[in-house]
């Protein structure tokens, strides 16, 4: 019985039948990092623990998929410790400053006092340093947050805990020459999906994805 319970903990939660019917597939098998690759990071920075992908906070770099994705809907849940800081990379190349040469959807403990004076485009759900969220929708540290990122052509939409907080036309954003110069990744049409290791422990679970035409 104990072995059965242990194995159950190491298996990702099954897809919701509705999501499965819609074409979503798991990005994480719940037991190891098959399908993922460590980029510029230590081996023990990313581990699997109780059916979750865990960033231990022992160094920078990131964990990325082994293949590229272009148009998709990505859904996941994350949980931060107090003061936590992370991000989800999309359409990322394998090298470079990913929030510039790719795109980063910010994950942050918005409620921590140390972040009270950040720019709006640095808070959770932003296309980091580019597009600010329309509202704060993250839960306090220690609680699970639900994040959906839709990348469809030149449109990027972010839904946090059921609230749409970013709906951005990348071509419109790139009309600002300074933004286009600093963020060449906004022009990318495909790349890796990644999870950022900033400096604190972060947990991820229920990662699933639907590719779009």
Backbone as ProteinMPNN parsed JSONL, in Angstrom:
{"seq_chain_A": "XXXXXXXXXXXXXXXXXXXXXXXXXXXXXXXXXXXXXXXXXXXXXXXXXXXXXXXXXXXXXXXXXXXXXXXXXXXXXXXXXXXXXXXXXXXXXXXXXXXXXXXXXXXXXXXXXXXXXXXXXXXXXXXXXXXXXXXXXXXXXXXXXXXXXXXXXXXXXXXXXXXXXXXXXXXXXXXXXXXXXXXXXXXXXXXXXXXXXXXXXXXXXXXXXXXXX", "coords_chain_A": {"N_chain_A": [[0.831, -1.207, 0.0], [1.933, 1.263, 0.814], [3.851, 1.604, -1.188], [2.222, 1.918, -3.414], [0.939, 4.306, -2.791], [3.12, 6.004, -2.81], [3.902, 5.898, -5.496], [1.686, 7.055, -6.623], [1.978, 9.674, -5.843], [3.996, 10.474, -7.47], [3.053, 10.759, -9.999], [1.78, 12.766, -12.528], [-1.12, 14.849, -12.219], [-4.085, 13.699, -13.813], [-5.243, 14.884, -17.003], [-7.9, 17.223, -17.176], [-10.984, 16.028, -18.378], [-12.321, 17.676, -20.221], [-10.303, 19.4, -21.091], [-8.588, 17.568, -22.252], [-10.19, 16.687, -24.37], [-10.203, 19.017, -25.795], [-7.686, 19.093, -26.826], [-5.411, 19.448, -25.271], [-2.223, 18.541, -23.896], [-0.048, 16.897, -21.514], [2.865, 18.631, -20.318], [4.68, 17.76, -18.574], [5.678, 14.842, -16.932], [5.359, 14.179, -14.3], [7.12, 12.636, -12.842], [9.829, 12.718, -13.643], [12.289, 14.725, -15.434], [11.988, 14.311, -18.139], [11.878, 15.362, -21.472], [12.558, 17.907, -20.937], [15.167, 20.393, -20.569], [18.12, 21.511, -18.967], [19.32, 24.779, -18.82], [22.189, 26.676, -18.664], [22.507, 26.256, -15.873], [22.791, 24.744, -12.59], [22.814, 21.217, -11.833], [21.338, 20.51, -9.543], [19.575, 22.561, -9.292], [17.107, 22.296, -10.458], [14.586, 20.079, -9.693], [12.5, 17.154, -9.266], [9.743, 16.833, -7.227], [7.44, 15.25, -5.267], [5.604, 15.053, -7.418], [5.854, 17.542, -8.611], [7.506, 20.126, -10.509], [10.339, 21.593, -9.271], [12.066, 24.513, -8.567], [14.945, 24.977, -6.894], [16.253, 27.232, -6.16], [18.992, 27.482, -6.19], [20.727, 28.77, -7.889], [21.149, 30.529, -11.062], [19.937, 30.648, -14.456], [17.843, 28.436, -16.453], [15.045, 26.209, -17.026], [14.121, 24.433, -19.785], [11.929, 23.417, -22.499], [12.573, 20.622, -24.698], [12.037, 21.035, -27.308], [10.853, 23.342, -29.843], [8.114, 25.676, -29.713], [5.439, 27.319, -31.327], [2.713, 28.624, -31.786], [0.34, 28.516, -29.235], [-1.526, 27.4, -26.323], [-0.69, 27.633, -23.067], [-0.994, 26.208, -19.913], [-0.619, 26.307, -16.411], [0.207, 25.781, -12.927], [1.58, 27.606, -10.224], [3.631, 28.124, -7.301], [4.905, 30.346, -4.935], [7.517, 31.143, -2.574], [7.7, 33.552, 0.163], [8.637, 36.692, -1.145], [9.334, 35.612, -3.552], [10.529, 35.094, -6.947], [10.281, 34.629, -10.354], [9.718, 33.281, -13.63], [8.053, 32.663, -16.785], [9.302, 31.556, -19.749], [8.773, 32.214, -23.187], [8.771, 31.297, -26.652], [11.539, 31.177, -26.808], [15.031, 31.443, -27.564], [17.899, 29.227, -27.361], [20.069, 30.398, -26.17], [21.409, 33.386, -24.631], [20.16, 36.514, -23.195], [17.247, 35.847, -22.005], [14.821, 37.222, -21.464], [15.044, 39.301, -23.162], [15.957, 38.398, -25.719], [14.137, 36.469, -26.139], [10.94, 36.026, -24.79], [9.636, 36.932, -21.618], [7.212, 35.982, -19.307], [6.322, 37.424, -16.46], [6.703, 36.198, -13.1], [6.034, 36.805, -9.778], [6.231, 37.58, -6.279], [4.056, 39.68, -5.769], [3.019, 40.912, -3.531], [4.975, 41.329, -1.66], [6.733, 43.615, 0.399], [9.215, 44.498, -0.509], [9.009, 44.806, -3.203], [7.448, 46.959, -3.721], [7.909, 49.329, -5.099], [8.378, 48.857, -7.78], [8.395, 49.11, -11.403], [5.345, 49.044, -13.288], [5.467, 47.195, -15.357], [6.937, 45.154, -14.334], [5.606, 43.454, -12.725], [3.657, 40.507, -11.776], [2.59, 38.528, -14.487], [3.109, 40.349, -16.453], [4.464, 41.017, -19.736], [7.622, 40.838, -19.471], [9.192, 43.868, -18.718], [8.079, 45.077, -20.873], [5.177, 44.97, -21.465], [2.742, 45.942, -19.242], [0.701, 44.367, -16.667], [-2.882, 44.708, -16.492], [-4.046, 44.692, -14.042], [-3.535, 43.676, -10.598], [-3.445, 40.343, -9.86], [-2.438, 38.181, -8.557], [-2.052, 35.643, -6.005], [-1.301, 35.609, -2.449], [2.041, 34.745, -1.282], [2.799, 31.29, -0.921], [0.379, 30.266, -1.659], [-1.313, 28.525, -4.314], [-1.205, 29.559, -7.68], [-2.991, 30.042, -10.715], [-2.073, 30.022, -14.033], [-2.413, 31.101, -17.351], [-1.148, 31.224, -20.599], [-1.464, 32.5, -23.731], [-0.241, 32.273, -26.884], [-0.544, 33.417, -29.947], [0.113, 33.875, -33.104], [0.788, 37.222, -33.53], [-0.3, 37.989, -31.189], [-0.372, 38.075, -27.682], [-1.707, 36.739, -24.829], [-2.46, 36.858, -21.401], [-3.706, 35.149, -18.677], [-4.459, 35.264, -15.352], [-5.263, 33.516, -12.54], [-7.889, 33.361, -13.448], [-8.398, 35.907, -14.446], [-8.072, 38.095, -17.133], [-5.175, 39.719, -17.798], [-3.244, 40.675, -19.479], [-3.287, 41.537, -22.856], [-1.901, 41.654, -25.637], [-0.702, 43.129, -28.638], [1.99, 42.287, -30.377], [3.251, 43.458, -32.582], [2.311, 46.037, -32.5], [3.439, 46.869, -30.095], [6.123, 46.816, -30.801], [6.414, 49.026, -32.378], [7.507, 51.1, -31.048], [10.643, 52.299, -31.256], [12.722, 52.063, -29.344], [11.881, 49.987, -27.681], [11.742, 47.88, -29.539], [14.434, 47.674, -30.21], [15.691, 46.965, -27.764], [14.366, 44.637, -27.146], [14.57, 42.31, -29.091], [13.488, 39.803, -29.212], [10.741, 39.959, -29.327], [10.024, 39.815, -31.922], [10.211, 37.198, -32.606], [8.886, 34.058, -33.756], [8.698, 31.509, -32.843], [9.976, 29.102, -30.437], [11.627, 27.878, -27.426], [9.778, 26.813, -24.528], [10.074, 27.896, -21.247], [11.143, 27.774, -17.757], [12.047, 30.007, -15.282], [14.934, 30.258, -13.209], [15.451, 32.269, -10.637], [16.177, 33.378, -7.862], [14.977, 32.225, -5.685], [13.05, 29.549, -4.127], [10.683, 27.915, -6.163], [7.642, 26.399, -7.116], [6.139, 24.295, -9.53], [3.284, 22.936, -11.161], [0.977, 20.718, -12.888], [1.382, 21.309, -15.662], [0.329, 21.944, -18.853], [-0.401, 21.828, -22.372], [-1.684, 23.173, -25.381], [-1.271, 23.044, -28.755], [-1.618, 25.483, -31.295], [-2.912, 26.221, -34.571]], "CA_chain_A": [[0.0, 0.0, 0.0], [2.811, 2.43, 0.87], [4.456, 1.766, -2.504], [1.186, 2.434, -4.309], [0.744, 5.712, -2.468], [4.298, 6.727, -3.265], [3.826, 6.009, -6.945], [0.619, 8.002, -6.937], [2.498, 11.026, -5.666], [4.962, 10.766, -8.507], [2.377, 10.786, -11.287], [1.091, 14.037, -12.728], [-2.571, 14.767, -12.202], [-4.61, 13.484, -15.16], [-5.872, 16.041, -17.613], [-9.341, 17.378, -17.114], [-11.549, 15.46, -19.613], [-12.647, 18.733, -21.182], [-9.057, 19.863, -21.685], [-8.113, 16.492, -23.132], [-11.016, 16.737, -25.573], [-9.832, 20.234, -26.524], [-6.379, 18.908, -27.434], [-4.292, 19.704, -24.364], [-1.373, 17.405, -23.532], [0.863, 17.262, -20.411], [4.252, 18.975, -20.618], [5.487, 17.209, -17.476], [5.132, 13.518, -16.636], [5.127, 14.032, -12.874], [8.101, 11.796, -12.16], [11.194, 13.126, -13.965], [12.346, 15.874, -16.336], [11.973, 13.899, -19.539], [11.293, 16.387, -22.326], [13.053, 19.212, -20.495], [16.621, 20.546, -20.617], [18.65, 22.569, -18.118], [20.116, 25.767, -19.542], [23.038, 27.555, -17.841], [22.09, 26.087, -14.491], [23.332, 23.582, -11.912], [21.942, 20.05, -11.871], [20.42, 20.457, -8.41], [18.676, 23.716, -9.278], [15.782, 21.829, -10.868], [14.319, 18.722, -9.251], [11.095, 16.744, -9.213], [9.416, 16.565, -5.83], [6.014, 15.014, -5.032], [4.819, 15.334, -8.615], [5.996, 18.938, -9.007], [8.813, 20.647, -10.898], [10.743, 22.525, -8.226], [13.304, 25.28, -8.645], [15.432, 25.036, -5.52], [16.83, 28.546, -5.893], [20.43, 27.339, -5.979], [21.491, 29.304, -9.009], [20.363, 31.107, -12.136], [19.635, 29.799, -15.592], [16.436, 28.109, -16.662], [14.68, 24.874, -17.465], [13.338, 24.627, -21.002], [11.503, 22.25, -23.272], [13.577, 20.148, -25.648], [11.631, 21.399, -28.66], [10.268, 24.663, -29.994], [6.669, 25.83, -29.884], [5.124, 28.589, -31.978], [1.41, 29.102, -31.34], [-0.084, 27.551, -28.227], [-2.073, 27.809, -25.031], [0.02, 26.979, -21.974], [-1.619, 26.353, -18.608], [0.149, 25.721, -15.321], [0.037, 26.363, -11.602], [2.861, 27.863, -9.561], [3.576, 28.575, -5.914], [6.119, 31.05, -4.531], [7.805, 31.494, -1.185], [7.717, 35.006, 0.326], [9.682, 37.358, -1.903], [9.694, 34.793, -4.71], [10.69, 35.747, -8.238], [10.535, 33.643, -11.394], [9.099, 33.679, -14.885], [7.838, 31.653, -17.819], [9.834, 32.01, -21.025], [8.088, 31.714, -24.371], [9.459, 31.548, -27.927], [12.897, 31.5, -26.38], [16.183, 30.741, -28.131], [18.603, 28.453, -26.34], [21.14, 31.189, -25.582], [21.195, 34.808, -24.545], [19.343, 37.08, -22.116], [15.984, 35.378, -22.577], [13.757, 38.229, -21.394], [15.262, 40.23, -24.274], [16.046, 37.696, -27.008], [12.874, 35.752, -26.221], [9.989, 36.794, -23.993], [9.387, 36.412, -20.279], [6.004, 36.331, -18.584], [6.835, 37.553, -15.097], [6.1, 35.613, -11.901], [6.616, 37.552, -8.672], [5.404, 37.781, -5.092], [3.692, 41.095, -5.864], [2.599, 41.441, -2.232], [6.111, 41.55, -0.775], [7.066, 45.045, 0.483], [10.441, 44.864, -1.226], [8.677, 45.064, -4.601], [6.395, 47.992, -3.738], [8.222, 50.47, -5.964], [8.759, 48.422, -9.116], [7.584, 49.575, -12.523], [4.2, 48.161, -13.495], [5.802, 46.115, -16.283], [7.746, 44.147, -13.642], [4.757, 42.651, -11.849], [3.222, 39.206, -12.278], [1.78, 38.477, -15.694], [3.617, 41.258, -17.479], [5.542, 40.641, -20.647], [8.572, 41.544, -18.615], [9.866, 45.068, -19.188], [7.472, 45.497, -22.128], [3.741, 45.225, -21.324], [2.306, 45.794, -17.849], [-0.638, 43.805, -16.454], [-3.906, 45.719, -16.252], [-4.431, 44.636, -12.639], [-2.838, 42.684, -9.784], [-4.354, 39.209, -9.689], [-1.733, 37.06, -7.934], [-2.378, 35.317, -4.622], [-0.143, 35.744, -1.554], [3.026, 33.663, -1.256], [2.353, 30.085, -0.244], [-0.839, 29.777, -2.294], [-1.165, 28.161, -5.717], [-1.756, 30.461, -8.689], [-3.272, 29.447, -12.016], [-1.578, 30.907, -15.09], [-2.605, 30.689, -18.742], [-0.482, 32.074, -21.583], [-1.87, 32.179, -25.103], [0.597, 32.882, -27.915], [-1.197, 33.125, -31.231], [0.599, 34.879, -34.034], [1.379, 38.399, -32.9], [-1.071, 38.32, -29.997], [-0.031, 37.375, -26.441], [-2.726, 36.953, -23.805], [-2.117, 36.252, -20.12], [-4.826, 35.051, -17.743], [-3.949, 34.882, -14.041], [-6.342, 33.228, -11.598], [-9.172, 33.611, -14.09], [-8.524, 37.292, -14.896], [-7.213, 38.483, -18.248], [-4.42, 40.889, -17.345], [-2.46, 41.156, -20.613], [-3.771, 41.166, -24.189], [-0.978, 42.555, -26.322], [-0.313, 42.974, -30.035], [3.44, 42.486, -30.365], [3.648, 44.388, -33.632], [2.025, 47.383, -32.003], [4.445, 47.175, -29.08], [7.416, 47.01, -31.454], [6.457, 50.312, -33.084], [8.408, 51.939, -30.268], [11.99, 51.87, -31.665], [13.537, 51.69, -28.187], [11.443, 48.652, -27.269], [12.147, 46.927, -30.576], [15.889, 47.485, -30.144], [16.076, 46.267, -26.537], [13.674, 43.353, -27.062], [14.431, 41.694, -30.42], [12.711, 38.572, -29.095], [9.333, 40.201, -29.631], [9.813, 39.489, -33.333], [10.313, 35.763, -32.81], [7.616, 33.374, -33.994], [8.723, 30.204, -32.175], [11.106, 28.892, -29.545], [11.408, 27.012, -26.276], [9.037, 27.232, -23.347], [11.007, 27.714, -20.149], [10.868, 28.219, -16.392], [13.228, 30.75, -14.849], [15.504, 30.191, -11.868], [15.943, 33.608, -10.282], [16.974, 33.271, -6.64], [14.205, 31.61, -4.606], [12.33, 28.326, -4.435], [9.408, 28.039, -6.862], [7.075, 25.098, -7.458], [5.246, 24.283, -10.682], [2.559, 21.681, -11.348], [-0.114, 20.699, -13.865], [1.755, 21.989, -16.896], [-0.279, 21.312, -20.017], [-0.269, 22.703, -23.524], [-2.414, 22.897, -26.624], [-0.706, 23.758, -29.891], [-2.582, 26.135, -32.172], [-2.445, 26.265, -35.982]], "C_chain_A": [[0.862, 1.252, 0.0], [3.444, 2.702, -0.49], [3.455, 2.355, -3.484], [0.973, 3.92, -4.069], [1.912, 6.541, -2.953], [4.259, 6.934, -4.767], [2.764, 7.01, -7.36], [1.108, 9.432, -6.815], [3.392, 11.447, -6.818], [4.35, 10.804, -9.896], [1.625, 12.108, -11.411], [-0.414, 13.823, -12.684], [-3.074, 14.564, -13.622], [-5.254, 14.749, -15.688], [-7.364, 16.036, -17.345], [-9.923, 16.841, -18.429], [-11.881, 16.511, -20.665], [-11.391, 19.247, -21.865], [-8.491, 18.812, -22.64], [-8.875, 16.494, -24.443], [-10.672, 17.941, -26.441], [-8.456, 20.137, -27.156], [-5.197, 19.24, -26.565], [-3.536, 18.405, -24.076], [-0.476, 17.84, -22.374], [2.236, 17.64, -20.945], [5.212, 18.355, -19.612], [4.844, 15.904, -17.047], [4.942, 13.246, -15.154], [6.172, 13.245, -12.126], [9.552, 12.146, -12.465], [11.127, 14.239, -15.007], [12.515, 15.465, -17.795], [11.254, 14.956, -20.371], [11.748, 17.795, -21.991], [14.585, 19.214, -20.493], [17.034, 21.701, -19.72], [19.549, 23.482, -18.939], [20.859, 26.654, -18.546], [22.675, 27.475, -16.367], [22.712, 24.826, -13.905], [22.323, 22.437, -11.924], [20.913, 20.068, -10.756], [19.517, 21.679, -8.3], [17.248, 23.302, -9.589], [15.613, 20.372, -10.476], [12.828, 18.433, -9.392], [10.809, 16.295, -7.795], [7.9, 16.426, -5.678], [5.16, 15.426, -6.229], [4.872, 16.767, -9.091], [7.392, 19.173, -9.577], [9.176, 21.728, -9.893], [12.06, 23.188, -8.599], [13.777, 25.482, -7.217], [16.018, 26.396, -5.159], [18.323, 28.512, -5.676], [21.251, 27.847, -7.159], [20.575, 29.833, -10.082], [20.088, 30.117, -13.247], [18.155, 29.49, -15.689], [16.275, 26.671, -17.104], [13.759, 25.029, -18.661], [12.941, 23.331, -21.668], [12.592, 21.876, -24.271], [13.207, 20.465, -27.097], [10.988, 22.778, -28.645], [8.748, 24.584, -30.115], [6.413, 27.215, -30.454], [3.843, 29.188, -31.415], [0.805, 28.067, -30.402], [-0.868, 28.236, -27.114], [-1.361, 26.98, -23.983], [-0.725, 27.261, -20.676], [-0.747, 25.671, -17.564], [-0.272, 26.366, -14.011], [1.429, 26.554, -10.993], [2.618, 28.331, -8.135], [4.931, 29.147, -5.527], [6.284, 31.048, -3.021], [7.756, 33.018, -1.055], [8.914, 35.632, -0.403], [10.075, 36.651, -3.175], [9.671, 35.558, -6.025], [11.019, 34.671, -9.262], [9.918, 34.16, -12.688], [8.9, 32.486, -15.792], [8.342, 32.237, -19.129], [9.005, 31.42, -22.162], [8.853, 32.147, -25.616], [10.921, 31.905, -27.697], [13.935, 30.766, -27.215], [16.912, 30.018, -27.01], [19.722, 29.242, -25.661], [20.735, 32.658, -25.521], [20.382, 35.211, -23.333], [17.889, 36.887, -22.521], [14.871, 36.407, -22.501], [13.905, 39.291, -22.476], [15.247, 39.512, -25.616], [14.903, 36.711, -27.196], [11.83, 36.634, -25.568], [9.819, 36.116, -22.643], [8.04, 36.909, -19.763], [6.376, 36.286, -17.107], [6.001, 36.784, -14.075], [6.81, 36.239, -10.705], [5.663, 37.527, -7.48], [5.069, 39.272, -5.02], [3.407, 41.73, -4.512], [3.769, 41.753, -1.3], [6.515, 43.019, -0.776], [8.298, 45.439, -0.316], [10.171, 45.213, -2.691], [7.666, 46.202, -4.767], [6.652, 49.096, -4.756], [8.703, 50.06, -7.357], [7.92, 49.142, -10.169], [6.453, 48.567, -12.757], [4.545, 46.984, -14.401], [6.745, 45.073, -15.662], [6.902, 43.238, -12.748], [4.227, 41.41, -12.564], [2.292, 39.326, -13.478], [2.248, 39.396, -16.787], [4.444, 40.495, -18.504], [6.715, 41.469, -20.163], [9.282, 42.682, -19.331], [9.237, 45.629, -20.458], [6.007, 45.905, -21.95], [3.324, 44.946, -19.889], [0.956, 45.097, -17.762], [-1.63, 44.927, -16.151], [-4.349, 45.753, -14.796], [-3.561, 43.614, -11.922], [-3.815, 41.538, -9.511], [-3.686, 38.028, -8.999], [-2.172, 36.881, -6.488], [-1.135, 35.469, -3.75], [0.78, 34.536, -1.633], [2.506, 32.496, -0.435], [1.084, 29.502, -0.814], [-0.566, 29.467, -3.766], [-1.866, 29.18, -6.602], [-1.943, 29.707, -9.997], [-2.911, 30.447, -13.11], [-1.859, 30.289, -16.456], [-1.953, 31.71, -19.651], [-0.909, 31.598, -22.959], [-0.993, 32.971, -26.062], [0.027, 32.474, -29.264], [-0.812, 34.206, -32.223], [1.255, 36.016, -33.278], [0.66, 38.804, -31.627], [-0.633, 37.446, -28.819], [-1.065, 37.751, -25.386], [-2.324, 36.201, -22.551], [-3.341, 36.313, -19.214], [-4.28, 34.517, -16.424], [-5.125, 34.726, -13.082], [-7.702, 33.654, -12.15], [-9.368, 35.023, -14.612], [-7.559, 37.559, -16.051], [-6.503, 39.777, -17.885], [-3.469, 41.438, -18.406], [-3.114, 40.648, -21.889], [-3.055, 42.099, -25.159], [-0.736, 42.142, -27.764], [1.182, 43.295, -30.118], [3.9, 43.464, -31.434], [3.39, 45.835, -33.203], [3.064, 47.807, -30.974], [5.78, 47.525, -29.723], [7.496, 48.291, -32.273], [7.3, 51.338, -32.332], [9.841, 51.484, -30.578], [12.856, 51.41, -30.5], [13.176, 50.29, -27.7], [11.914, 47.602, -28.264], [13.638, 46.64, -30.518], [16.293, 46.667, -28.932], [15.489, 44.868, -26.457], [13.479, 42.746, -28.455], [13.605, 40.411, -30.384], [11.237, 38.741, -29.384], [9.002, 39.854, -31.075], [9.822, 37.988, -33.596], [8.927, 35.137, -32.981], [7.57, 31.988, -33.362], [9.948, 30.118, -31.285], [10.731, 27.985, -28.394], [10.435, 27.65, -25.286], [9.944, 26.948, -22.16], [10.496, 28.237, -18.824], [12.148, 28.834, -15.845], [13.63, 30.408, -13.419], [16.076, 31.563, -11.555], [16.81, 33.511, -9.034], [16.245, 32.553, -5.512], [13.533, 30.329, -5.092], [10.989, 28.656, -5.099], [8.94, 26.63, -7.231], [6.097, 25.261, -8.622], [4.547, 22.923, -10.756], [1.498, 21.857, -12.438], [0.198, 21.524, -15.11], [1.142, 21.243, -18.073], [-0.367, 22.338, -21.129], [-1.129, 22.217, -24.673], [-1.763, 23.704, -27.725], [-1.82, 24.282, -30.785], [-2.036, 26.156, -33.595], [-1.55, 27.47, -36.246]], "O_chain_A": [[0.571, 2.204, -0.724], [3.57, 3.852, -0.909], [3.812, 3.205, -4.3], [0.842, 4.7, -5.012], [1.728, 7.652, -3.451], [4.552, 8.025, -5.255], [2.933, 7.73, -8.344], [0.705, 10.303, -7.586], [3.529, 12.635, -7.108], [5.082, 10.875, -10.883], [0.914, 12.512, -10.49], [-0.919, 12.764, -13.057], [-2.556, 15.184, -14.551], [-5.745, 15.58, -14.924], [-8.004, 14.985, -17.295], [-9.405, 17.166, -19.497], [-11.739, 16.262, -21.862], [-11.395, 19.502, -23.07], [-7.979, 19.144, -23.709], [-8.283, 16.324, -25.509], [-10.825, 17.903, -27.661], [-8.082, 21.004, -27.945], [-4.073, 19.311, -27.063], [-4.122, 17.324, -24.018], [-0.167, 19.026, -22.254], [2.718, 17.046, -21.91], [6.428, 18.425, -19.788], [3.636, 15.839, -16.823], [4.419, 12.196, -14.782], [6.13, 13.18, -10.898], [10.427, 11.9, -11.635], [10.04, 14.648, -15.416], [13.116, 16.192, -18.586], [10.158, 15.393, -20.021], [11.38, 18.757, -22.664], [15.214, 18.158, -20.422], [16.385, 22.747, -19.706], [20.43, 23.017, -19.662], [20.247, 27.299, -17.695], [22.549, 28.497, -15.693], [23.118, 23.934, -14.649], [21.117, 22.668, -12.014], [19.759, 19.695, -10.964], [18.777, 21.821, -7.327], [16.296, 23.873, -9.059], [16.406, 19.521, -10.879], [12.014, 19.332, -9.606], [11.537, 15.48, -7.228], [7.16, 17.376, -5.933], [4.123, 16.07, -6.07], [4.033, 17.183, -9.889], [8.349, 18.508, -9.182], [8.411, 22.67, -9.685], [13.044, 22.515, -8.907], [13.075, 26.098, -6.414], [16.252, 26.681, -3.985], [18.877, 29.412, -5.045], [22.367, 27.379, -7.384], [19.363, 29.62, -10.033], [20.015, 28.909, -13.022], [17.319, 30.175, -15.099], [17.233, 26.007, -17.501], [12.724, 25.687, -18.563], [13.539, 22.282, -21.431], [13.424, 22.704, -24.642], [13.986, 20.19, -28.01], [10.629, 23.309, -27.594], [8.183, 23.581, -30.552], [7.097, 28.174, -30.1], [3.888, 30.152, -30.652], [0.76, 26.881, -30.727], [-0.874, 29.46, -26.982], [-1.425, 25.751, -24.013], [-1.047, 28.41, -20.373], [-0.204, 24.592, -17.802], [-1.004, 27.356, -13.987], [2.336, 25.755, -11.227], [1.556, 28.858, -7.803], [5.97, 28.528, -5.755], [5.305, 30.961, -2.28], [7.769, 33.713, -2.071], [10.045, 35.161, -0.29], [11.048, 37.039, -3.822], [8.921, 36.518, -6.204], [11.942, 33.883, -9.056], [9.633, 35.351, -12.813], [9.5, 31.429, -15.595], [7.871, 33.285, -19.571], [8.587, 30.264, -22.101], [9.49, 33.2, -25.645], [11.459, 32.82, -28.32], [13.749, 29.594, -27.543], [16.574, 30.182, -25.838], [20.269, 28.781, -24.659], [19.851, 33.112, -26.247], [19.965, 34.366, -22.54], [17.353, 37.679, -23.296], [14.039, 36.461, -23.407], [12.995, 40.093, -22.686], [14.593, 39.969, -26.554], [14.717, 36.176, -28.289], [11.827, 37.849, -25.763], [9.853, 34.89, -22.536], [7.763, 38.108, -19.779], [6.705, 35.227, -16.574], [4.775, 36.722, -14.164], [8.037, 36.211, -10.621], [4.445, 37.461, -7.646], [5.718, 40.029, -4.298], [3.536, 42.944, -4.354], [3.574, 42.379, -0.258], [6.63, 43.619, -1.845], [8.416, 46.584, -0.753], [11.003, 45.841, -3.345], [7.096, 46.376, -5.844], [5.709, 49.732, -5.228], [9.367, 50.843, -8.036], [6.872, 49.71, -9.863], [6.597, 47.382, -12.458], [3.989, 45.898, -14.243], [7.284, 44.218, -16.365], [7.437, 42.349, -12.087], [4.333, 41.28, -13.784], [1.344, 40.111, -13.483], [1.835, 39.249, -17.937], [5.046, 39.467, -18.195], [6.785, 42.671, -20.421], [9.884, 42.501, -20.39], [9.785, 46.55, -21.063], [5.634, 47.04, -22.246], [3.528, 43.844, -19.379], [0.144, 45.215, -18.679], [-1.254, 45.97, -15.616], [-4.959, 46.728, -14.356], [-2.923, 42.78, -12.563], [-4.902, 41.766, -8.981], [-4.303, 36.971, -8.866], [-2.604, 37.828, -5.83], [-0.019, 35.457, -4.27], [0.357, 33.442, -2.005], [1.863, 32.676, 0.6], [0.73, 28.366, -0.5], [0.306, 30.075, -4.385], [-2.982, 29.61, -6.309], [-1.144, 28.837, -10.341], [-3.389, 31.582, -13.109], [-1.58, 29.113, -16.689], [-2.17, 32.913, -19.505], [-0.734, 30.43, -23.306], [-1.005, 34.202, -26.05], [0.114, 31.312, -29.661], [-1.343, 35.316, -32.188], [2.167, 35.801, -32.481], [0.967, 39.843, -31.042], [-0.535, 36.225, -28.946], [-1.271, 38.928, -25.09], [-1.898, 35.048, -22.619], [-3.932, 37.373, -19.009], [-3.699, 33.432, -16.387], [-5.879, 35.668, -12.84], [-8.538, 34.218, -11.444], [-10.421, 35.316, -15.178], [-6.365, 37.278, -15.946], [-7.143, 40.81, -17.687], [-2.945, 42.541, -18.256], [-3.455, 39.47, -21.993], [-3.539, 43.189, -25.464], [-0.585, 40.96, -28.07], [1.584, 44.446, -29.948], [4.844, 44.222, -31.213], [4.168, 46.735, -33.516], [3.518, 48.951, -30.971], [6.487, 48.418, -29.255], [8.557, 48.606, -32.812], [7.751, 52.325, -32.912], [10.217, 50.376, -30.194], [13.639, 50.471, -30.644], [14.053, 49.502, -27.348], [12.426, 46.554, -27.872], [14.068, 45.509, -30.745], [17.136, 45.775, -29.037], [16.043, 44.001, -25.781], [12.353, 42.673, -28.946], [13.082, 39.981, -31.411], [10.546, 37.76, -29.661], [7.841, 39.626, -31.415], [9.478, 37.552, -34.695], [7.937, 35.616, -32.429], [6.515, 31.354, -33.345], [10.848, 30.954, -31.366], [9.651, 27.395, -28.381], [10.297, 28.872, -25.226], [10.525, 25.866, -22.074], [9.554, 29.028, -18.764], [13.217, 28.232, -15.941], [12.784, 30.285, -12.533], [17.077, 31.971, -12.144], [18.037, 33.554, -9.126], [16.847, 32.294, -4.471], [13.456, 30.059, -6.29], [10.264, 29.549, -4.661], [9.743, 25.778, -7.61], [5.336, 26.226, -8.689], [5.145, 21.891, -10.452], [1.171, 22.971, -12.848], [-0.617, 22.332, -15.555], [1.401, 20.056, -18.269], [-0.403, 23.544, -20.886], [-1.279, 21.017, -24.903], [-1.707, 24.931, -27.64], [-2.83, 23.614, -31.003], [-0.822, 26.112, -33.794], [-1.078, 27.654, -37.368]]}, "name": "protein", "num_of_chains": 1, "seq": "XXXXXXXXXXXXXXXXXXXXXXXXXXXXXXXXXXXXXXXXXXXXXXXXXXXXXXXXXXXXXXXXXXXXXXXXXXXXXXXXXXXXXXXXXXXXXXXXXXXXXXXXXXXXXXXXXXXXXXXXXXXXXXXXXXXXXXXXXXXXXXXXXXXXXXXXXXXXXXXXXXXXXXXXXXXXXXXXXXXXXXXXXXXXXXXXXXXXXXXXXXXXXXXXXXXXX"}
